Amino acid sequence: MLVDSHCHLDYSEFKDLPEVIANAKAAGVDYILSVATQLSEVPQIAECIEKFPGIFGSVGVHPEYTDVHELPTIHALLNILRTPGFVAIGEVGLDMSYADAPPLSVQEEFFRVHIEAAREAEVPVIVHTREAEDETMAILEDEFKKGSFKGLIHCFTGTEKLVDFAIEHGFYISVSGIITFGKKAEDLRNVVKKIPLERLLVETDAPFLAPTPMRGKRNEPAFTKYTAEKLAEIKGITFDKIAKITTDNFFTLFSKAER
């Protein structure tokens, strides 16, 4: 059994969603978390949860959309979390990787509102961070002073410093198909090797980032197995063991998800 802890089933790339879900089940991916990047995606995610067993959802605004999206209220986020199957806040965070990124101050405002909602609802916040690692840690550190909350660093491509910070604060870390890429990902694999097994999850971020040997194709939850296989190799343990550990970790972190 595997869990794809982060993908986007509502995206237009998945017009063949029943087949995509069937492929996932055939590959042993029994559970999938479909993550929102805008609040407008919530109805489609809710419909997917209703139609297909083993699907969960989250609610949040990706940093890329923070300059075109109205700042959600904590009440609005909490209200959506009452929808059956919604188990997390996010994805949200900081992304300064592209030239026309929204102002950091705007991204931060969204980030903090989402963290407060996650804290109040006692669900994890799914954190997106790209080229803003220090700024992300600074905001998280400040928010921890206001009260504890659970979280996940998704699609990890960061440094040992971020790993140490995440572990110290009780966060989990999810790795994607990027760990299967060639020599350019060797540094990442060396960092992943040091992450404790009890804090690791696997994801696809589908329809993006298809792992080797599916590079160039549309990514889908069934391909979680390739990332899990590479993670098992990195950790020097069996595939079955990595599957069990990452699945158990998912349900420990996302405690409102029904197994």
C-alpha positions in Angstrom: 0.0 0.0 0.0 1.2 3.5 -0.9 -0.1 7.0 -0.4 0.4 9.8 -2.9 0.5 12.6 -0.3 0.3 15.5 -2.8 -1.2 15.8 -6.2 -3.8 17.9 -8.1 -6.6 15.7 -9.3 -8.9 18.6 -10.3 -6.4 19.9 -12.9 -7.5 19.8 -16.6 -4.7 17.3 -17.3 -6.9 14.6 -15.6 -9.9 14.6 -17.8 -9.6 10.8 -17.7 -9.9 10.7 -13.9 -11.6 7.3 -13.5 -8.7 5.7 -15.4 -6.2 7.7 -13.4 -7.7 6.4 -10.2 -7.8 2.8 -11.5 -4.2 3.0 -12.5 -3.3 4.2 -9.0 -5.2 1.3 -7.4 -3.5 -1.2 -9.7 -0.1 0.2 -8.7 -0.9 -0.2 -5.0 -1.6 3.5 -4.4 -4.8 3.2 -2.3 -4.9 6.7 -0.9 -4.4 10.1 -2.5 -4.4 13.7 -1.1 -5.6 16.2 -3.7 -4.2 19.6 -2.8 -5.8 22.9 -3.6 -3.9 25.8 -5.0 -6.9 28.2 -5.1 -10.2 28.1 -3.2 -12.1 27.9 -6.6 -10.7 24.3 -6.8 -12.5 23.1 -3.7 -15.8 22.1 -5.3 -14.0 19.9 -7.9 -11.8 18.3 -5.1 -15.0 17.7 -3.0 -16.6 16.0 -6.0 -13.6 13.8 -6.5 -13.7 12.8 -2.8 -17.3 11.9 -3.1 -16.9 9.8 -6.2 -13.7 7.9 -5.4 -12.9 6.0 -2.2 -9.5 6.8 -0.6 -9.3 10.4 -1.8 -8.7 13.3 0.6 -8.5 17.0 0.1 -6.9 20.2 1.4 -7.8 23.9 1.2 -5.4 26.7 0.5 -3.9 29.3 -1.8 -0.6 28.6 -3.5 1.9 31.5 -3.2 1.8 32.0 -7.0 -1.8 33.1 -6.7 -1.6 35.4 -3.7 -1.6 38.6 -5.8 -4.7 37.6 -7.7 -6.7 35.9 -5.0 -8.6 37.6 -2.2 -7.1 36.9 1.2 -9.2 34.2 2.7 -10.5 34.6 6.3 -9.7 32.1 8.9 -13.5 31.5 9.2 -13.7 30.7 5.4 -10.8 28.2 5.6 -12.3 26.5 8.7 -15.7 26.3 7.1 -14.3 24.5 4.0 -12.4 22.1 6.3 -15.8 20.9 7.5 -16.4 19.4 4.1 -16.1 15.6 4.3 -12.7 14.3 3.4 -10.8 17.6 3.8 -7.9 17.0 6.1 -5.3 19.8 5.7 -4.6 23.4 5.0 -2.5 24.3 1.9 -0.6 24.3 -0.1 0.6 27.7 1.0 4.0 29.3 1.7 6.7 31.3 -0.1 8.0 31.1 -3.7 10.5 33.6 -5.0 11.7 31.4 -7.9 10.2 33.3 -10.8 10.6 36.9 -11.9 7.0 38.1 -11.5 6.4 36.4 -8.1 3.9 38.2 -5.9 5.5 40.5 -3.3 7.0 38.6 -0.4 4.8 40.6 2.0 1.7 39.5 0.2 2.7 35.8 0.3 3.6 36.2 4.0 0.1 37.5 4.8 -1.5 34.5 3.2 0.9 32.2 4.8 0.2 33.4 8.3 -3.6 33.3 7.9 -3.4 29.7 6.7 -1.1 28.7 9.6 -3.6 30.2 12.1 -6.4 28.2 10.5 -4.4 25.0 10.6 -3.5 25.7 14.3 -7.2 26.3 15.2 -8.4 23.3 13.2 -5.6 21.0 14.5 -4.8 19.9 11.0 -1.4 20.0 9.2 -0.4 23.0 7.0 1.2 21.9 3.7 4.1 24.2 3.1 5.4 25.1 -0.3 8.9 26.8 -0.3 11.1 27.6 -3.3 14.1 29.9 -3.1 12.7 31.3 0.1 14.0 28.8 2.7 15.3 31.3 5.3 12.2 33.4 5.0 10.0 30.4 5.3 11.7 29.2 8.5 11.6 32.7 10.0 7.8 32.9 9.5 7.3 29.4 10.9 9.5 30.1 13.9 7.6 33.2 14.6 4.3 31.4 14.3 5.4 28.6 16.6 5.8 31.2 19.3 2.0 31.8 19.1 1.2 28.1 19.5 2.1 24.7 18.1 0.8 23.4 14.8 1.5 20.4 12.6 3.0 20.7 9.1 4.6 19.1 6.1 7.3 20.5 3.8 6.1 19.3 0.5 8.2 18.4 -2.6 11.4 18.8 -0.6 14.4 20.1 -2.5 16.0 22.0 0.3 19.0 21.9 2.6 20.0 20.1 5.7 19.3 23.3 7.6 15.6 23.0 6.5 15.5 19.3 7.4 16.9 20.1 10.9 14.4 22.9 11.4 11.5 20.7 10.3 12.5 17.8 12.5 13.1 20.0 15.5 9.6 21.5 15.1 7.8 18.2 14.6 7.2 18.6 10.8 7.2 15.9 8.2 9.0 16.0 4.9 7.6 14.7 1.6 9.8 13.8 -1.4 8.7 13.7 -5.0 9.9 12.2 -8.3 12.8 14.7 -8.3 14.8 12.3 -6.2 14.7 9.9 -9.2 16.3 12.4 -11.6 19.9 12.0 -12.8 23.2 13.4 -11.5 21.7 16.8 -10.8 19.6 15.3 -8.0 22.6 13.6 -6.3 22.9 16.4 -3.7 19.2 16.2 -2.9 19.5 12.4 -2.5 22.4 12.9 -0.1 20.2 15.2 2.0 17.2 12.9 1.9 19.4 10.1 3.1 19.7 11.9 6.4 16.0 12.5 7.0 14.6 10.2 9.7 12.3 7.5 8.3 9.6 8.3 10.8 9.2 11.8 9.2 9.1 10.9 5.5 6.3 10.8 3.0 6.2 10.3 -0.8 4.2 12.3 -3.4 3.9 12.9 -7.1 2.8 16.6 -7.3 1.0 15.3 -10.3 0.4 16.3 -13.1 4.0 17.7 -12.7 7.4 16.2 -12.1 7.0 12.7 -13.5 9.7 10.5 -12.0 12.2 8.4 -13.9 11.4 6.3 -16.0 8.3 8.3 -16.8 10.0 11.6 -17.5 8.3 13.7 -20.2 4.9 12.1 -19.6 2.0 13.4 -17.6 2.6 12.5 -14.0 -0.1 10.6 -12.1 -0.6 9.0 -8.7 0.3 5.5 -10.0 3.9 6.8 -10.4 4.3 7.2 -6.7 5.8 3.7 -6.7 8.8 4.9 -8.6 9.6 7.6 -6.0 9.0 5.0 -3.3 11.4 2.6 -5.0 14.1 5.2 -5.2 13.6 6.3 -1.6 13.9 2.7 -0.5 17.2 2.5 -2.4 18.4 5.7 -0.8 17.6 4.5 2.6 18.9 0.9 2.0 15.7 -0.8 2.9 13.1 -2.8 1.1 10.3 -1.3 -1.0 7.7 -3.0 1.2 9.2 -1.4 4.3 9.3 2.1 2.8 5.7 1.7 1.6 4.5 0.8 5.1 6.5 3.5 6.8 5.4 6.3 4.5 1.8 5.2 4.7 1.8 5.0 8.5 3.5 8.4 8.6 0.8 9.9 6.4 -2.0 8.7 8.6 -0.1 9.8 11.7 0.3 13.3 10.3 -3.1 13.6 8.6 -5.0 12.3 11.6 -8.4 13.3 10.3 -7.9 11.1 7.2 -9.9 7.8 7.6 -7.8 4.7 6.8 
